[in-house]
Amino acid sequence: MKSISERQRAPRRAPPQYVIARRSKGSLELLRIPLRAGEKALPIFSFEELAQGFLKHRSLGPEWHIRKSYNGEMISLLLGPCTDVERILPNPLPDPLAVQGALLNSMDRERFMDFLLTARES
């Protein structure tokens, strides 16, 4: 059993994010939301229940599912298959009009990747 001081020194794993995904032609595709300015945004959720509510109310189809992702994978996705994503929408509401309002809380992809890189992850 680890002592209290050993547990305090151990790096803590950053909490996961949840995204909405599907398999398309053998590769992973993440849900992107088109914005008015022609940009694409990636909705990312802090809790699985928020992602489930979004997925349920958007009626996207049975092929879409919730995927848990940690910092390293999120960075890989943003640098790989999601290079077209320009904005990150944290915890957006499912209503399309609310998504446009969520832009006030959005962040650009570079700032989000900086956040992921500085968060502690084992």
BAFI-3210 file (N, C-alpha, C; in Angstrom, 3 decimals, decimal comma, padded with zeros to 6 digits):
// residues 122
n [1|2|3|4|5|6|7|8|9|10|11|12|13|14|15|16|17|18|19|20|21|22|23|24|25|26|27|28|29|30|31|32|33|34|35|36|37|38|39|40|41|42|43|44|45|46|47|48|49|50|51|52|53|54|55|56|57|58|59|60|61|62|63|64|65|66|67|68|69|70|71|72|73|74|75|76|77|78|79|80|81|82|83|84|85|86|87|88|89|90|91|92|93|94|95|96|97|98|99|100|101|102|103|104|105|106|107|108|109|110|111|112|113|114|115|116|117|118|119|120|121|122]
n.u [000,835|000,540|002,072|000,791|002,387|003,630|001,452|000,717|002,859|002,713|002,019|-000,997|-003,593|-004,872|-008,266|-010,618|-011,824|-014,875|-016,033|-018,040|-018,328|-017,782|-017,257|-015,932|-015,450|-013,476|-011,932|-011,638|-014,058|-014,784|-017,499|-018,223|-019,152|-020,646|-019,973|-021,219|-019,365|-018,154|-016,318|-015,249|-016,272|-015,359|-017,213|-016,641|-016,850|-017,048|-018,126|-019,469|-022,247|-023,179|-022,358|-023,888|-026,491|-026,378|-025,946|-028,273|-030,327|-029,681|-030,189|-028,520|-028,089|-027,679|-025,017|-023,322|-021,499|-020,454|-017,194|-014,504|-011,712|-008,296|-005,769|-003,391|-004,351|-006,341|-004,802|-003,415|-005,570|-006,440|-004,236|-004,156|-006,636|-008,457|-007,685|-009,069|-010,622|-011,322|-012,232|-012,981|-015,666|-016,577|-018,612|-021,198|-024,682|-027,431|-029,173|-029,269|-029,256|-028,265|-025,694|-024,493|-024,512|-022,730|-020,288|-019,224|-017,971|-016,102|-012,906|-009,872|-008,219|-005,410|-004,996|-006,478|-005,001|-002,618|-003,555|-004,166|-001,604|-000,365|-001,795|-001,738|-000,820|-000,597]
n.v [-001,180|002,205|005,041|008,146|010,301|009,211|008,877|011,535|012,518|011,097|011,359|012,751|011,535|013,257|014,292|012,550|013,543|013,674|012,722|012,760|010,174|008,117|005,196|005,409|004,230|002,550|004,220|006,495|008,946|012,116|013,988|017,038|020,428|022,668|026,135|029,541|031,208|029,543|027,986|024,978|023,263|021,383|019,567|019,022|017,208|017,363|015,451|012,193|011,941|014,433|014,384|012,217|013,264|015,312|013,806|012,247|014,192|015,359|013,473|011,855|009,353|005,735|004,923|006,704|007,308|007,644|008,537|008,041|010,010|010,727|013,204|012,863|011,329|013,081|015,240|013,956|013,348|015,931|016,835|015,065|013,417|015,490|017,990|019,974|021,200|024,172|025,455|024,756|023,499|023,552|021,474|021,911|022,809|020,789|022,038|023,513|026,351|027,070|026,142|027,999|030,160|029,153|029,781|031,910|030,763|029,227|027,958|028,470|025,968|025,761|026,955|025,191|022,822|023,593|023,780|021,047|019,964|021,055|020,081|017,645|014,357|010,866]
n.w [000,000|-000,833|000,675|002,010|001,195|-001,082|-002,785|-003,141|-004,610|-006,955|-010,414|-011,578|-013,584|-016,321|-016,606|-018,722|-022,001|-023,815|-026,946|-029,932|-032,145|-035,112|-037,109|-040,266|-043,376|-042,364|-040,757|-037,975|-037,428|-036,255|-034,941|-036,431|-036,273|-038,394|-038,625|-038,810|-040,157|-041,926|-040,712|-038,997|-036,105|-033,221|-031,035|-027,632|-024,663|-021,099|-019,486|-019,793|-019,736|-020,612|-023,271|-024,150|-023,894|-025,810|-028,146|-028,197|-028,491|-030,922|-032,840|-034,614|-035,720|-035,682|-036,023|-034,804|-031,811|-028,349|-027,455|-025,337|-024,658|-024,112|-023,329|-025,001|-027,188|-028,115|-029,042|-031,094|-032,789|-033,473|-034,856|-036,904|-038,388|-037,899|-038,863|-040,118|-038,246|-036,612|-034,365|-030,913|-029,142|-025,984|-024,073|-025,497|-025,853|-027,080|-028,917|-032,121|-032,359|-029,893|-030,105|-031,809|-030,064|-028,236|-029,174|-027,844|-025,702|-026,898|-028,069|-029,901|-031,919|-031,491|-028,994|-027,438|-027,823|-026,595|-023,979|-023,528|-023,665|-021,443|-019,327|-016,764|-017,401|-017,201]
ca.u [000,000|001,325|001,884|000,152|003,354|003,827|000,261|000,740|003,891|002,388|001,303|-002,421|-004,023|-005,834|-009,580|-010,886|-012,848|-015,760|-016,372|-019,010|-017,545|-018,262|-016,286|-016,273|-014,450|-012,397|-011,211|-012,425|-014,531|-015,401|-018,544|-017,852|-020,317|-020,340|-020,308|-021,650|-018,254|-017,554|-015,394|-015,765|-016,000|-015,414|-017,786|-015,940|-017,637|-016,340|-018,766|-020,124|-023,685|-023,415|-022,222|-025,049|-027,631|-026,177|-026,145|-029,690|-031,175|-029,336|-030,694|-027,511|-028,124|-027,130|-023,580|-022,597|-021,374|-019,610|-015,840|-013,659|-010,401|-007,378|-005,040|-002,513|-005,159|-007,001|-003,811|-003,200|-006,743|-006,444|-003,126|-004,341|-007,894|-009,290|-006,951|-010,011|-011,304|-010,723|-012,719|-013,407|-016,858|-016,695|-019,936|-022,297|-026,041|-027,794|-029,946|-028,384|-029,115|-027,404|-024,324|-023,985|-024,253|-021,589|-019,050|-018,679|-017,125|-015,238|-011,496|-009,276|-007,589|-004,064|-005,121|-006,940|-003,879|-001,730|-004,191|-003,977|-000,187|000,049|-002,522|-000,942|-001,308|000,411]
ca.v [000,000|003,437|006,028|009,386|011,122|008,599|009,187|012,953|012,747|010,397|012,232|012,458|011,447|014,302|013,683|012,356|014,307|012,792|013,224|011,955|009,592|006,945|004,593|005,697|003,638|001,977|005,173|007,224|010,277|012,841|014,934|018,439|021,288|023,835|027,438|030,532|031,769|028,491|027,213|023,744|023,179|020,057|019,580|018,175|017,200|017,031|014,291|011,300|012,213|015,602|013,916|011,375|014,153|015,970|012,796|011,862|015,273|015,709|012,396|011,706|008,021|004,683|004,709|007,648|006,865|008,458|007,998|008,642|010,326|011,416|014,312|012,453|010,952|014,280|015,984|013,190|013,527|017,305|016,975|014,099|013,452|016,666|019,226|020,987|021,806|025,463|025,872|023,725|023,898|022,750|021,201|022,648|022,300|020,126|022,889|024,178|027,780|027,176|025,912|029,288|030,949|028,565|030,361|032,810|029,951|028,369|028,335|028,005|024,660|025,878|027,214|023,947|021,881|024,069|023,359|019,602|019,678|021,482|019,296|016,491|013,054|009,806]
ca.w [000,000|-000,940|001,729|001,569|000,459|-002,403|-003,597|-003,468|-005,616|-008,201|-011,345|-011,742|-014,969|-016,685|-016,850|-020,149|-022,695|-024,565|-028,268|-030,667|-033,232|-035,843|-038,028|-041,652|-044,281|-041,570|-039,915|-036,991|-037,804|-035,144|-035,325|-036,561|-036,414|-039,239|-038,053|-039,809|-040,922|-042,730|-039,887|-038,402|-034,670|-032,620|-029,688|-026,669|-023,438|-019,867|-018,884|-020,753|-019,734|-021,469|-024,653|-024,438|-024,098|-027,093|-029,186|-028,189|-028,993|-032,304|-033,713|-035,659|-036,314|-034,807|-036,197|-033,948|-030,430|-027,472|-027,345|-024,305|-025,217|-023,214|-023,946|-026,089|-028,350|-028,641|-029,822|-032,330|-033,655|-033,991|-035,811|-037,986|-039,139|-037,603|-039,160|-040,602|-037,096|-036,255|-033,045|-029,977|-028,385|-024,765|-023,500|-026,132|-025,727|-028,335|-029,825|-033,087|-032,051|-028,712|-030,560|-032,282|-028,864|-027,531|-029,704|-026,827|-024,826|-027,704|-028,137|-031,152|-031,777|-030,945|-027,559|-026,827|-027,799|-025,526|-022,726|-023,396|-023,428|-020,102|-018,324|-016,344|-017,860|-017,037]
c.u [000,884|001,030|001,242|001,132|003,635|002,652|000,248|001,745|003,545|001,636|-000,144|-002,764|-005,043|-007,181|-009,823|-011,837|-013,680|-016,125|-017,415|-018,315|-018,316|-017,108|-016,780|-015,143|-013,229|-011,626|-012,186|-012,794|-015,194|-016,427|-017,978|-019,129|-019,933|-020,802|-020,640|-020,525|-017,564|-016,542|-016,076|-015,334|-016,161|-016,038|-017,050|-016,647|-016,791|-016,870|-019,494|-021,617|-024,035|-023,338|-023,423|-026,288|-027,554|-026,483|-027,618|-030,560|-030,860|-029,801|-029,765|-027,527|-027,388|-025,623|-022,732|-022,613|-020,468|-018,261|-015,075|-012,273|-009,575|-006,521|-004,190|-003,278|-005,842|-006,036|-003,555|-004,358|-006,775|-005,324|-003,273|-005,667|-008,759|-008,556|-007,869|-010,764|-010,568|-011,098|-013,088|-014,589|-016,956|-018,135|-021,075|-023,652|-026,467|-028,544|-029,013|-028,212|-028,210|-025,943|-023,724|-023,664|-023,047|-020,260|-018,406|-017,726|-016,149|-013,782|-010,919|-008,468|-006,199|-004,099|-005,563|-005,802|-002,852|-002,255|-003,955|-002,526|000,255|-000,689|-001,698|-001,619|-000,214|000,495]
c.v [001,249|004,365|007,278|010,227|010,538|008,906|010,650|013,251|012,111|011,341|011,789|012,451|012,562|013,639|013,533|013,412|013,278|013,481|012,296|011,489|008,496|006,413|004,849|005,197|003,164|002,942|005,908|008,605|010,905|013,815|016,346|019,236|022,477|025,119|028,418|031,028|030,722|027,657|025,928|023,696|021,744|020,182|018,579|018,332|016,758|015,765|013,492|011,594|013,428|015,206|013,052|012,227|014,859|015,005|012,419|012,941|015,684|014,662|012,165|010,350|007,017|004,459|005,633|007,146|007,820|007,768|008,774|008,855|011,071|012,397|013,908|012,086|012,173|015,099|015,275|013,361|014,928|017,549|016,054|014,288|014,688|017,974|020,335|021,682|023,077|025,925|024,631|024,285|023,029|022,683|021,973|021,998|021,723|020,988|023,607|025,681|028,000|026,962|027,213|030,205|030,448|029,099|031,320|032,063|029,076|028,826|027,821|026,739|024,744|026,104|025,950|022,927|022,289|023,644|021,862|019,252|020,053|020,740|018,053|015,209|012,032|008,959]
c.w [000,000|000,231|001,144|000,766|-000,920|-003,321|-004,004|-004,566|-006,952|-009,130|-011,490|-013,216|-015,222|-016,946|-018,351|-020,688|-023,455|-025,868|-028,879|-031,935|-033,947|-036,676|-039,440|-042,543|-043,512|-040,702|-039,000|-037,523|-036,589|-035,691|-035,355|-036,787|-037,292|-038,552|-039,171|-040,707|-041,804|-041,969|-039,425|-036,952|-034,199|-031,239|-028,799|-025,329|-022,252|-019,223|-019,951|-020,854|-020,609|-022,942|-025,050|-024,696|-025,439|-028,231|-029,305|-028,837|-030,432|-033,306|-034,901|-036,347|-035,452|-034,943|-035,322|-032,514|-029,655|-027,355|-026,276|-024,896|-024,179|-024,010|-025,147|-027,344|-028,959|-029,493|-031,143|-033,300|-034,265|-035,002|-037,017|-038,694|-038,908|-037,875|-039,667|-039,476|-036,701|-034,857|-032,231|-029,204|-027,136|-024,265|-024,157|-025,841|-027,075|-029,344|-030,796|-032,828|-030,845|-029,095|-031,064|-031,096|-028,092|-028,044|-028,709|-025,893|-025,601|-027,615|-029,443|-030,872|-031,155|-029,437|-026,823|-026,762|-026,755|-024,162|-022,492|-023,059|-022,025|-019,000|-017,994|-016,811|-017,668|-018,280]
res [m|k|s|i|s|e|r|q|r|a|p|r|r|a|p|p|q|y|v|i|a|r|r|s|k|g|s|l|e|l|l|r|i|p|l|r|a|g|e|k|a|l|p|i|f|s|f|e|e|l|a|q|g|f|l|k|h|r|s|l|g|p|e|w|h|i|r|k|s|y|n|g|e|m|i|s|l|l|l|g|p|c|t|d|v|e|r|i|l|p|n|p|l|p|d|p|l|a|v|q|g|a|l|l|n|s|m|d|r|e|r|f|m|d|f|l|l|t|a|r|e|s]
***
